[in-house]
Amino acid sequence: MVQQNNGCIHVASEPGNGTTFRIYLPCHITDTGDSVQKDDQPAFQPRKSHGETILLVEDNATILEMTTLMLKELGYLVLSAGSPHEALRIAAEYAGTIDLLLTDVIMPEMNGRELCQQLLVLYPKLKKVYMSGYTADVIAHHGMLDTGINFLQKPFLLGELAVKVREALA
């Protein structure tokens, strides 16, 4: 049912800590073109792209697809990769400029920080935003992130993504 409505489900399970199911559904648009909002929430006006290219790296296919759609909705050119090695290949073959790396922190082949270090050789001015289902404190505690880094906690809304990407690119 979730997939039929262009949504996705993310399941995280940790021994001794339980299982978390997160369901993401797109915003409903009415016949007038307005998005449905709660009465106490102002309608979100996303900060649109200025023509930048984003390399998105996420090993969860569903989150990769959903985030790609969100970034495209914001007007960015998106290069999507399902693994760090695929991202390195895409970056090496891409003829244009990659302005931002939006990457998961914890991935099987290498972590997001290691990936970024390798990409900086090809794109020295590359901006970065790290994302994870874990909090920034947990990631930093395990030595995966430096303090003051651009970090986006999953799950995130379109507005949160838009703000974080614009902050990193500014």
Rosetta constraint file for C-alpha pairs under 8 A:
AtomPair CA 1 CA 5 HARMONIC 6.49 0.50
AtomPair CA 2 CA 6 HARMONIC 6.61 0.50
AtomPair CA 2 CA 7 HARMONIC 5.03 0.50
AtomPair CA 2 CA 8 HARMONIC 6.03 0.50
AtomPair CA 2 CA 9 HARMONIC 7.31 0.50
AtomPair CA 2 CA 23 HARMONIC 7.55 0.50
AtomPair CA 2 CA 24 HARMONIC 7.90 0.50
AtomPair CA 2 CA 25 HARMONIC 7.06 0.50
AtomPair CA 3 CA 7 HARMONIC 4.96 0.50
AtomPair CA 3 CA 8 HARMONIC 5.81 0.50
AtomPair CA 5 CA 25 HARMONIC 7.07 0.50
AtomPair CA 5 CA 26 HARMONIC 7.76 0.50
AtomPair CA 6 CA 25 HARMONIC 6.74 0.50
AtomPair CA 6 CA 26 HARMONIC 6.76 0.50
AtomPair CA 7 CA 23 HARMONIC 7.28 0.50
AtomPair CA 7 CA 24 HARMONIC 5.26 0.50
AtomPair CA 7 CA 25 HARMONIC 4.33 0.50
AtomPair CA 7 CA 26 HARMONIC 6.19 0.50
AtomPair CA 7 CA 66 HARMONIC 7.63 0.50
AtomPair CA 8 CA 23 HARMONIC 5.91 0.50
AtomPair CA 8 CA 24 HARMONIC 5.22 0.50
AtomPair CA 8 CA 25 HARMONIC 6.77 0.50
AtomPair CA 8 CA 62 HARMONIC 6.05 0.50
AtomPair CA 8 CA 63 HARMONIC 7.36 0.50
AtomPair CA 8 CA 66 HARMONIC 7.37 0.50
AtomPair CA 9 CA 21 HARMONIC 6.82 0.50
AtomPair CA 9 CA 22 HARMONIC 5.59 0.50
AtomPair CA 9 CA 23 HARMONIC 4.53 0.50
AtomPair CA 9 CA 24 HARMONIC 6.24 0.50
AtomPair CA 9 CA 62 HARMONIC 7.46 0.50
AtomPair CA 10 CA 21 HARMONIC 5.85 0.50
AtomPair CA 10 CA 22 HARMONIC 5.07 0.50
AtomPair CA 10 CA 23 HARMONIC 6.49 0.50
AtomPair CA 10 CA 62 HARMONIC 7.64 0.50
AtomPair CA 10 CA 63 HARMONIC 7.60 0.50
AtomPair CA 11 CA 19 HARMONIC 7.07 0.50
AtomPair CA 11 CA 20 HARMONIC 5.73 0.50
AtomPair CA 11 CA 21 HARMONIC 4.65 0.50
AtomPair CA 11 CA 22 HARMONIC 6.36 0.50
AtomPair CA 12 CA 19 HARMONIC 5.65 0.50
AtomPair CA 12 CA 20 HARMONIC 5.23 0.50
AtomPair CA 12 CA 21 HARMONIC 6.65 0.50
AtomPair CA 13 CA 17 HARMONIC 7.42 0.50
AtomPair CA 13 CA 18 HARMONIC 5.83 0.50
AtomPair CA 13 CA 19 HARMONIC 4.18 0.50
AtomPair CA 13 CA 20 HARMONIC 6.32 0.50
AtomPair CA 14 CA 18 HARMONIC 5.73 0.50
AtomPair CA 14 CA 19 HARMONIC 6.47 0.50
AtomPair CA 22 CA 155 HARMONIC 7.70 0.50
AtomPair CA 27 CA 35 HARMONIC 6.54 0.50
AtomPair CA 27 CA 36 HARMONIC 7.00 0.50
AtomPair CA 28 CA 35 HARMONIC 5.78 0.50
AtomPair CA 28 CA 36 HARMONIC 5.78 0.50
AtomPair CA 29 CA 33 HARMONIC 5.68 0.50
AtomPair CA 29 CA 34 HARMONIC 5.56 0.50
AtomPair CA 29 CA 35 HARMONIC 4.44 0.50
AtomPair CA 29 CA 36 HARMONIC 6.22 0.50
AtomPair CA 30 CA 34 HARMONIC 5.42 0.50
AtomPair CA 30 CA 35 HARMONIC 6.15 0.50
AtomPair CA 30 CA 36 HARMONIC 6.89 0.50
AtomPair CA 35 CA 43 HARMONIC 7.55 0.50
AtomPair CA 37 CA 41 HARMONIC 6.37 0.50
AtomPair CA 37 CA 42 HARMONIC 7.48 0.50
AtomPair CA 37 CA 43 HARMONIC 6.63 0.50
AtomPair CA 44 CA 159 HARMONIC 6.66 0.50
AtomPair CA 45 CA 159 HARMONIC 7.78 0.50
AtomPair CA 46 CA 74 HARMONIC 7.00 0.50
AtomPair CA 46 CA 158 HARMONIC 7.76 0.50
AtomPair CA 46 CA 159 HARMONIC 5.99 0.50
AtomPair CA 46 CA 162 HARMONIC 6.02 0.50
AtomPair CA 46 CA 163 HARMONIC 7.64 0.50
AtomPair CA 47 CA 74 HARMONIC 7.30 0.50
AtomPair CA 47 CA 162 HARMONIC 6.01 0.50
AtomPair CA 47 CA 163 HARMONIC 6.89 0.50
AtomPair CA 47 CA 166 HARMONIC 7.06 0.50
AtomPair CA 48 CA 74 HARMONIC 5.08 0.50
AtomPair CA 48 CA 75 HARMONIC 6.02 0.50
AtomPair CA 48 CA 76 HARMONIC 7.95 0.50
AtomPair CA 48 CA 162 HARMONIC 7.55 0.50
AtomPair CA 49 CA 74 HARMONIC 6.02 0.50
AtomPair CA 49 CA 75 HARMONIC 5.03 0.50
AtomPair CA 49 CA 76 HARMONIC 5.41 0.50
AtomPair CA 49 CA 166 HARMONIC 7.99 0.50
AtomPair CA 50 CA 75 HARMONIC 7.86 0.50
AtomPair CA 50 CA 76 HARMONIC 7.73 0.50
AtomPair CA 51 CA 75 HARMONIC 7.22 0.50
AtomPair CA 51 CA 76 HARMONIC 6.13 0.50
AtomPair CA 51 CA 77 HARMONIC 7.14 0.50
AtomPair CA 52 CA 76 HARMONIC 5.76 0.50
AtomPair CA 52 CA 77 HARMONIC 6.40 0.50
AtomPair CA 52 CA 98 HARMONIC 7.47 0.50
AtomPair CA 52 CA 99 HARMONIC 5.93 0.50
AtomPair CA 52 CA 100 HARMONIC 7.83 0.50
AtomPair CA 53 CA 76 HARMONIC 5.95 0.50
AtomPair CA 53 CA 77 HARMONIC 4.68 0.50
AtomPair CA 53 CA 78 HARMONIC 5.90 0.50
AtomPair CA 53 CA 79 HARMONIC 7.42 0.50
AtomPair CA 53 CA 97 HARMONIC 6.97 0.50
AtomPair CA 53 CA 98 HARMONIC 5.12 0.50
AtomPair CA 53 CA 99 HARMONIC 5.37 0.50
AtomPair CA 53 CA 100 HARMONIC 6.65 0.50
AtomPair CA 54 CA 76 HARMONIC 6.82 0.50
AtomPair CA 54 CA 77 HARMONIC 6.22 0.50
AtomPair CA 54 CA 78 HARMONIC 5.01 0.50
AtomPair CA 54 CA 79 HARMONIC 6.14 0.50
AtomPair CA 54 CA 98 HARMONIC 6.02 0.50
AtomPair CA 54 CA 99 HARMONIC 5.97 0.50
AtomPair CA 54 CA 100 HARMONIC 4.79 0.50
AtomPair CA 54 CA 101 HARMONIC 5.85 0.50
AtomPair CA 54 CA 102 HARMONIC 6.89 0.50
AtomPair CA 55 CA 78 HARMONIC 6.04 0.50
AtomPair CA 55 CA 79 HARMONIC 4.75 0.50
AtomPair CA 55 CA 80 HARMONIC 6.06 0.50
AtomPair CA 55 CA 81 HARMONIC 7.50 0.50
AtomPair CA 55 CA 87 HARMONIC 7.40 0.50
AtomPair CA 55 CA 91 HARMONIC 7.91 0.50
AtomPair CA 55 CA 98 HARMONIC 6.68 0.50
AtomPair CA 55 CA 99 HARMONIC 7.98 0.50
AtomPair CA 55 CA 100 HARMONIC 6.21 0.50
AtomPair CA 55 CA 101 HARMONIC 4.88 0.50
AtomPair CA 55 CA 102 HARMONIC 6.13 0.50
AtomPair CA 55 CA 103 HARMONIC 7.92 0.50
AtomPair CA 56 CA 64 HARMONIC 7.55 0.50
AtomPair CA 56 CA 68 HARMONIC 7.42 0.50
AtomPair CA 56 CA 78 HARMONIC 6.82 0.50
AtomPair CA 56 CA 79 HARMONIC 6.04 0.50
AtomPair CA 56 CA 80 HARMONIC 4.88 0.50
AtomPair CA 56 CA 81 HARMONIC 6.10 0.50
AtomPair CA 56 CA 87 HARMONIC 8.00 0.50
AtomPair CA 56 CA 101 HARMONIC 6.11 0.50
AtomPair CA 56 CA 102 HARMONIC 4.83 0.50
AtomPair CA 56 CA 103 HARMONIC 5.75 0.50
AtomPair CA 57 CA 64 HARMONIC 7.29 0.50
AtomPair CA 57 CA 80 HARMONIC 6.16 0.50
AtomPair CA 57 CA 81 HARMONIC 4.84 0.50
AtomPair CA 57 CA 82 HARMONIC 5.84 0.50
AtomPair CA 57 CA 83 HARMONIC 6.25 0.50
AtomPair CA 57 CA 84 HARMONIC 6.70 0.50
AtomPair CA 57 CA 87 HARMONIC 6.55 0.50
AtomPair CA 57 CA 101 HARMONIC 7.69 0.50
AtomPair CA 57 CA 102 HARMONIC 6.31 0.50
AtomPair CA 57 CA 103 HARMONIC 4.58 0.50
AtomPair CA 57 CA 104 HARMONIC 6.29 0.50
AtomPair CA 58 CA 63 HARMONIC 7.03 0.50
AtomPair CA 58 CA 64 HARMONIC 5.35 0.50
AtomPair CA 58 CA 81 HARMONIC 6.58 0.50
AtomPair CA 58 CA 82 HARMONIC 5.25 0.50
AtomPair CA 58 CA 83 HARMONIC 6.42 0.50
AtomPair CA 58 CA 103 HARMONIC 6.07 0.50
AtomPair CA 58 CA 104 HARMONIC 5.39 0.50
AtomPair CA 58 CA 107 HARMONIC 7.77 0.50
AtomPair CA 59 CA 64 HARMONIC 7.18 0.50
AtomPair CA 59 CA 81 HARMONIC 7.86 0.50
AtomPair CA 59 CA 82 HARMONIC 4.68 0.50
AtomPair CA 59 CA 83 HARMONIC 5.43 0.50
AtomPair CA 59 CA 104 HARMONIC 7.61 0.50
AtomPair CA 59 CA 107 HARMONIC 6.42 0.50
AtomPair CA 60 CA 64 HARMONIC 6.06 0.50
AtomPair CA 60 CA 82 HARMONIC 7.10 0.50
AtomPair CA 61 CA 65 HARMONIC 6.12 0.50
AtomPair CA 61 CA 82 HARMONIC 6.69 0.50
AtomPair CA 62 CA 66 HARMONIC 6.18 0.50
AtomPair CA 63 CA 67 HARMONIC 5.89 0.50
AtomPair CA 64 CA 68 HARMONIC 6.00 0.50
AtomPair CA 64 CA 80 HARMONIC 7.21 0.50
AtomPair CA 64 CA 81 HARMONIC 7.83 0.50
AtomPair CA 64 CA 82 HARMONIC 7.11 0.50
AtomPair CA 65 CA 69 HARMONIC 6.28 0.50
AtomPair CA 66 CA 70 HARMONIC 6.30 0.50
AtomPair CA 67 CA 71 HARMONIC 6.14 0.50
AtomPair CA 68 CA 72 HARMONIC 6.13 0.50
AtomPair CA 68 CA 78 HARMONIC 6.54 0.50
AtomPair CA 68 CA 80 HARMONIC 6.91 0.50
AtomPair CA 69 CA 73 HARMONIC 6.09 0.50
AtomPair CA 70 CA 74 HARMONIC 6.44 0.50
AtomPair CA 70 CA 158 HARMONIC 6.34 0.50
AtomPair CA 71 CA 75 HARMONIC 6.52 0.50
AtomPair CA 71 CA 76 HARMONIC 5.65 0.50
AtomPair CA 71 CA 77 HARMONIC 7.79 0.50
AtomPair CA 71 CA 78 HARMONIC 6.94 0.50
AtomPair CA 71 CA 162 HARMONIC 7.86 0.50
AtomPair CA 72 CA 76 HARMONIC 5.15 0.50
AtomPair CA 72 CA 77 HARMONIC 6.49 0.50
AtomPair CA 72 CA 78 HARMONIC 6.67 0.50
AtomPair CA 74 CA 162 HARMONIC 7.19 0.50
AtomPair CA 79 CA 90 HARMONIC 7.63 0.50
AtomPair CA 80 CA 87 HARMONIC 7.60 0.50
AtomPair CA 81 CA 86 HARMONIC 5.62 0.50
AtomPair CA 81 CA 87 HARMONIC 5.15 0.50
AtomPair CA 81 CA 90 HARMONIC 7.72 0.50
AtomPair CA 82 CA 86 HARMONIC 6.63 0.50
AtomPair CA 82 CA 87 HARMONIC 7.53 0.50
AtomPair CA 83 CA 87 HARMONIC 6.26 0.50
AtomPair CA 83 CA 107 HARMONIC 7.45 0.50
AtomPair CA 83 CA 109 HARMONIC 7.30 0.50
AtomPair CA 84 CA 88 HARMONIC 6.24 0.50
AtomPair CA 84 CA 107 HARMONIC 7.74 0.50
AtomPair CA 84 CA 109 HARMONIC 6.53 0.50
AtomPair CA 84 CA 110 HARMONIC 6.60 0.50
AtomPair CA 84 CA 111 HARMONIC 7.99 0.50
AtomPair CA 84 CA 112 HARMONIC 7.83 0.50
AtomPair CA 84 CA 115 HARMONIC 6.26 0.50
AtomPair CA 85 CA 89 HARMONIC 6.28 0.50
AtomPair CA 85 CA 109 HARMONIC 7.46 0.50
AtomPair CA 86 CA 90 HARMONIC 6.14 0.50
AtomPair CA 87 CA 91 HARMONIC 6.03 0.50
AtomPair CA 88 CA 92 HARMONIC 6.11 0.50
AtomPair CA 88 CA 115 HARMONIC 7.82 0.50
AtomPair CA 88 CA 118 HARMONIC 7.91 0.50
AtomPair CA 88 CA 119 HARMONIC 6.95 0.50
AtomPair CA 89 CA 93 HARMONIC 6.23 0.50
AtomPair CA 90 CA 94 HARMONIC 5.90 0.50
AtomPair CA 91 CA 98 HARMONIC 7.70 0.50
AtomPair CA 91 CA 119 HARMONIC 7.49 0.50
AtomPair CA 91 CA 122 HARMONIC 7.76 0.50
AtomPair CA 92 CA 122 HARMONIC 7.38 0.50
AtomPair CA 97 CA 123 HARMONIC 7.66 0.50
AtomPair CA 98 CA 123 HARMONIC 7.09 0.50
AtomPair CA 98 CA 126 HARMONIC 6.83 0.50
AtomPair CA 99 CA 125 HARMONIC 7.50 0.50
AtomPair CA 99 CA 126 HARMONIC 5.42 0.50
AtomPair CA 99 CA 127 HARMONIC 6.17 0.50
AtomPair CA 99 CA 169 HARMONIC 7.50 0.50
AtomPair CA 100 CA 126 HARMONIC 5.55 0.50
AtomPair CA 100 CA 127 HARMONIC 4.61 0.50
AtomPair CA 100 CA 128 HARMONIC 5.36 0.50
AtomPair CA 100 CA 129 HARMONIC 7.51 0.50
AtomPair CA 100 CA 168 HARMONIC 7.90 0.50
AtomPair CA 100 CA 169 HARMONIC 7.09 0.50
AtomPair CA 101 CA 116 HARMONIC 7.45 0.50
AtomPair CA 101 CA 126 HARMONIC 6.91 0.50
AtomPair CA 101 CA 127 HARMONIC 6.21 0.50
AtomPair CA 101 CA 128 HARMONIC 4.65 0.50
AtomPair CA 101 CA 129 HARMONIC 6.24 0.50
AtomPair CA 102 CA 128 HARMONIC 5.92 0.50
AtomPair CA 102 CA 129 HARMONIC 4.85 0.50
AtomPair CA 102 CA 130 HARMONIC 5.87 0.50
AtomPair CA 102 CA 131 HARMONIC 7.26 0.50
AtomPair CA 103 CA 112 HARMONIC 5.88 0.50
AtomPair CA 103 CA 128 HARMONIC 7.83 0.50
AtomPair CA 103 CA 129 HARMONIC 6.55 0.50
AtomPair CA 103 CA 130 HARMONIC 5.14 0.50
AtomPair CA 103 CA 131 HARMONIC 6.01 0.50
AtomPair CA 104 CA 111 HARMONIC 7.75 0.50
AtomPair CA 104 CA 112 HARMONIC 5.89 0.50
AtomPair CA 104 CA 130 HARMONIC 5.78 0.50
AtomPair CA 104 CA 131 HARMONIC 4.77 0.50
AtomPair CA 104 CA 132 HARMONIC 5.57 0.50
AtomPair CA 105 CA 111 HARMONIC 5.46 0.50
AtomPair CA 105 CA 112 HARMONIC 4.35 0.50
AtomPair CA 105 CA 113 HARMONIC 6.91 0.50
AtomPair CA 105 CA 130 HARMONIC 5.88 0.50
AtomPair CA 105 CA 131 HARMONIC 5.92 0.50
AtomPair CA 105 CA 132 HARMONIC 5.80 0.50
AtomPair CA 105 CA 144 HARMONIC 7.30 0.50
AtomPair CA 106 CA 110 HARMONIC 7.54 0.50
AtomPair CA 106 CA 111 HARMONIC 5.03 0.50
AtomPair CA 106 CA 112 HARMONIC 6.41 0.50
AtomPair CA 106 CA 132 HARMONIC 7.22 0.50
AtomPair CA 107 CA 111 HARMONIC 5.36 0.50
AtomPair CA 107 CA 112 HARMONIC 7.22 0.50
AtomPair CA 110 CA 114 HARMONIC 6.27 0.50
AtomPair CA 110 CA 115 HARMONIC 6.63 0.50
AtomPair CA 111 CA 115 HARMONIC 6.33 0.50
AtomPair CA 111 CA 144 HARMONIC 7.73 0.50
AtomPair CA 112 CA 116 HARMONIC 6.11 0.50
AtomPair CA 112 CA 130 HARMONIC 7.03 0.50
AtomPair CA 113 CA 117 HARMONIC 6.29 0.50
AtomPair CA 113 CA 144 HARMONIC 6.93 0.50
AtomPair CA 113 CA 145 HARMONIC 7.16 0.50
AtomPair CA 114 CA 118 HARMONIC 6.50 0.50
AtomPair CA 115 CA 119 HARMONIC 6.27 0.50
AtomPair CA 116 CA 120 HARMONIC 6.09 0.50
AtomPair CA 116 CA 128 HARMONIC 7.68 0.50
AtomPair CA 117 CA 121 HARMONIC 7.14 0.50
AtomPair CA 118 CA 122 HARMONIC 7.59 0.50
AtomPair CA 119 CA 123 HARMONIC 6.05 0.50
AtomPair CA 119 CA 124 HARMONIC 7.82 0.50
AtomPair CA 119 CA 126 HARMONIC 7.85 0.50
AtomPair CA 120 CA 124 HARMONIC 4.56 0.50
AtomPair CA 120 CA 125 HARMONIC 7.20 0.50
AtomPair CA 120 CA 126 HARMONIC 6.30 0.50
AtomPair CA 127 CA 168 HARMONIC 6.32 0.50
AtomPair CA 127 CA 169 HARMONIC 6.46 0.50
AtomPair CA 128 CA 150 HARMONIC 6.83 0.50
AtomPair CA 128 CA 168 HARMONIC 6.69 0.50
AtomPair CA 129 CA 149 HARMONIC 7.48 0.50
AtomPair CA 129 CA 150 HARMONIC 4.83 0.50
AtomPair CA 129 CA 151 HARMONIC 5.60 0.50
AtomPair CA 129 CA 152 HARMONIC 6.99 0.50
AtomPair CA 129 CA 164 HARMONIC 7.63 0.50
AtomPair CA 129 CA 165 HARMONIC 7.17 0.50
AtomPair CA 129 CA 168 HARMONIC 6.86 0.50
AtomPair CA 130 CA 149 HARMONIC 7.81 0.50
AtomPair CA 130 CA 150 HARMONIC 6.20 0.50
AtomPair CA 130 CA 151 HARMONIC 4.84 0.50
AtomPair CA 130 CA 152 HARMONIC 6.16 0.50
AtomPair CA 131 CA 151 HARMONIC 5.60 0.50
AtomPair CA 131 CA 152 HARMONIC 4.58 0.50
AtomPair CA 131 CA 153 HARMONIC 5.59 0.50
AtomPair CA 131 CA 154 HARMONIC 6.51 0.50
AtomPair CA 132 CA 136 HARMONIC 7.93 0.50
AtomPair CA 132 CA 152 HARMONIC 6.81 0.50
AtomPair CA 132 CA 153 HARMONIC 5.40 0.50
AtomPair CA 132 CA 154 HARMONIC 5.45 0.50
AtomPair CA 133 CA 153 HARMONIC 5.85 0.50
AtomPair CA 133 CA 154 HARMONIC 4.56 0.50
AtomPair CA 133 CA 155 HARMONIC 6.72 0.50
AtomPair CA 134 CA 138 HARMONIC 6.33 0.50
AtomPair CA 134 CA 139 HARMONIC 6.58 0.50
AtomPair CA 134 CA 153 HARMONIC 6.93 0.50
AtomPair CA 134 CA 154 HARMONIC 7.53 0.50
AtomPair CA 135 CA 139 HARMONIC 6.40 0.50
AtomPair CA 135 CA 153 HARMONIC 6.27 0.50
AtomPair CA 136 CA 140 HARMONIC 5.96 0.50
AtomPair CA 136 CA 145 HARMONIC 7.86 0.50
AtomPair CA 136 CA 151 HARMONIC 6.84 0.50
AtomPair CA 136 CA 153 HARMONIC 7.35 0.50
AtomPair CA 137 CA 141 HARMONIC 5.95 0.50
AtomPair CA 138 CA 142 HARMONIC 6.50 0.50
AtomPair CA 139 CA 143 HARMONIC 6.64 0.50
AtomPair CA 139 CA 144 HARMONIC 5.47 0.50
AtomPair CA 139 CA 145 HARMONIC 6.19 0.50
AtomPair CA 140 CA 144 HARMONIC 5.48 0.50
AtomPair CA 140 CA 145 HARMONIC 4.79 0.50
AtomPair CA 140 CA 146 HARMONIC 6.35 0.50
AtomPair CA 140 CA 147 HARMONIC 7.16 0.50
AtomPair CA 145 CA 149 HARMONIC 7.07 0.50
AtomPair CA 150 CA 164 HARMONIC 7.35 0.50
AtomPair CA 150 CA 168 HARMONIC 6.75 0.50
AtomPair CA 151 CA 164 HARMONIC 7.86 0.50
AtomPair CA 152 CA 156 HARMONIC 7.40 0.50
AtomPair CA 152 CA 160 HARMONIC 7.96 0.50
AtomPair CA 152 CA 161 HARMONIC 7.44 0.50
AtomPair CA 152 CA 164 HARMONIC 7.07 0.50
AtomPair CA 156 CA 160 HARMONIC 6.06 0.50
AtomPair CA 156 CA 161 HARMONIC 6.59 0.50
AtomPair CA 157 CA 161 HARMONIC 6.31 0.50
AtomPair CA 158 CA 162 HARMONIC 6.07 0.50
AtomPair CA 159 CA 163 HARMONIC 6.17 0.50
AtomPair CA 160 CA 164 HARMONIC 6.14 0.50
AtomPair CA 161 CA 165 HARMONIC 6.06 0.50
AtomPair CA 162 CA 166 HARMONIC 6.15 0.50
AtomPair CA 163 CA 167 HARMONIC 6.06 0.50
AtomPair CA 164 CA 168 HARMONIC 6.23 0.50
AtomPair CA 165 CA 169 HARMONIC 6.18 0.50
AtomPair CA 166 CA 170 HARMONIC 5.92 0.50
